[in-house]
Amino acid sequence: MNNKAFIAELSDRTGFTQEDTQRLVRAVIDAMTVEFEHGNQVSIDRLGTFAVKKRLEREIINPATKQHMLVPPKLVLSFRPAATVKEKLKKEGEKDE
């Protein structure tokens, strides 16, 4: 689902206009971004938790050239789904088998 389809679906479900829905989604994302910049995690009920984690410096090897390279430390955004989401995905995965 792309952004346009997502906004249209939310708009239909909430009864707001697509423009109002777009502004609301942008405001939520902007608020989350500010929290990430401060190093805080964001938990969304029935969805999961987003958190900024520090990935440590590490050494990698280019498989083609066998050259060792150092990857500097960096911050990455991680997501841990809520138990309900995990359970739904697990049940859907079992249906496909």
C-alpha positions as CSV (number, residue, x, y, z in Angstrom):
1,M,0.0,0.0,0.0
2,N,1.5,3.3,-1.0
3,N,0.9,6.7,0.7
4,K,-1.9,7.8,-1.5
5,A,-3.9,4.6,-1.0
6,F,-3.2,4.7,2.8
7,I,-4.5,8.2,3.1
8,A,-7.6,7.3,1.0
9,E,-8.3,4.3,3.2
10,L,-7.9,6.4,6.4
11,S,-10.0,9.1,5.0
12,D,-12.8,6.6,4.2
13,R,-12.6,5.0,7.6
14,T,-12.6,8.3,9.6
15,G,-14.9,10.4,7.5
16,F,-12.3,13.2,7.3
17,T,-11.3,14.7,4.0
18,Q,-8.1,13.4,2.3
19,E,-6.4,16.8,2.9
20,D,-7.2,16.7,6.6
21,T,-6.1,13.1,6.9
22,Q,-2.9,13.9,5.1
23,R,-2.2,16.7,7.5
24,L,-2.9,14.5,10.5
25,V,-0.6,11.7,9.3
26,R,2.2,14.3,8.6
27,A,1.7,15.7,12.1
28,V,2.0,12.2,13.7
29,I,5.1,11.5,11.7
30,D,6.7,14.8,12.6
31,A,5.9,14.3,16.3
32,M,7.5,10.8,16.1
33,T,10.6,12.2,14.3
34,V,11.1,14.8,17.1
35,E,11.0,12.0,19.7
36,F,13.5,9.9,17.7
37,E,15.8,12.9,17.5
38,H,15.7,13.2,21.3
39,G,16.5,9.4,21.6
40,N,13.1,8.5,22.9
41,Q,11.0,5.5,21.8
42,V,7.5,5.7,20.5
43,S,4.9,3.1,21.4
44,I,1.7,2.8,19.5
45,D,-1.0,0.6,21.1
46,R,-1.8,-2.6,19.1
47,L,1.0,-1.9,16.6
48,G,4.4,-1.9,18.4
49,T,7.3,0.2,19.5
50,F,9.7,2.2,17.4
51,A,13.1,3.0,19.0
52,V,16.4,4.5,17.9
53,K,19.3,2.1,18.6
54,K,23.1,2.6,18.1
55,R,24.7,0.1,15.8
56,L,28.3,-0.4,16.9
57,E,31.3,0.0,14.7
58,R,32.1,-3.3,12.8
59,E,34.4,-4.8,10.3
60,I,33.1,-6.2,7.0
61,I,34.7,-8.1,4.2
62,N,33.9,-7.4,0.6
63,P,33.3,-10.9,-0.8
64,A,34.5,-10.0,-4.3
65,T,37.8,-8.4,-3.3
66,K,38.3,-9.9,0.1
67,Q,39.1,-6.4,1.3
68,H,38.4,-5.6,5.0
69,M,36.5,-2.4,5.6
70,L,35.4,-0.6,8.8
71,V,31.8,0.4,9.0
72,P,31.4,3.4,11.4
73,P,28.8,3.4,14.2
74,K,25.4,4.8,13.3
75,L,21.9,5.2,14.7
76,V,19.2,3.0,13.2
77,L,15.4,3.0,13.7
78,S,14.1,-0.4,15.0
79,F,10.6,-1.7,15.3
80,R,9.3,-4.3,17.7
81,P,5.7,-5.4,16.8
82,A,3.1,-5.8,19.5
83,A,2.2,-9.3,20.6
84,T,-1.2,-9.0,18.8
85,V,0.5,-8.1,15.5
86,K,2.9,-11.0,15.9
87,E,0.1,-13.4,16.5
88,K,-1.9,-12.2,13.5
89,L,1.1,-12.6,11.2
90,K,1.9,-16.0,12.6
91,K,-1.7,-17.2,11.9
92,E,-1.6,-15.7,8.4
93,G,1.7,-17.5,7.7
94,E,0.3,-20.8,8.9
95,K,-2.6,-20.4,6.4
96,D,-0.3,-20.1,3.5
97,E,1.6,-23.3,4.2
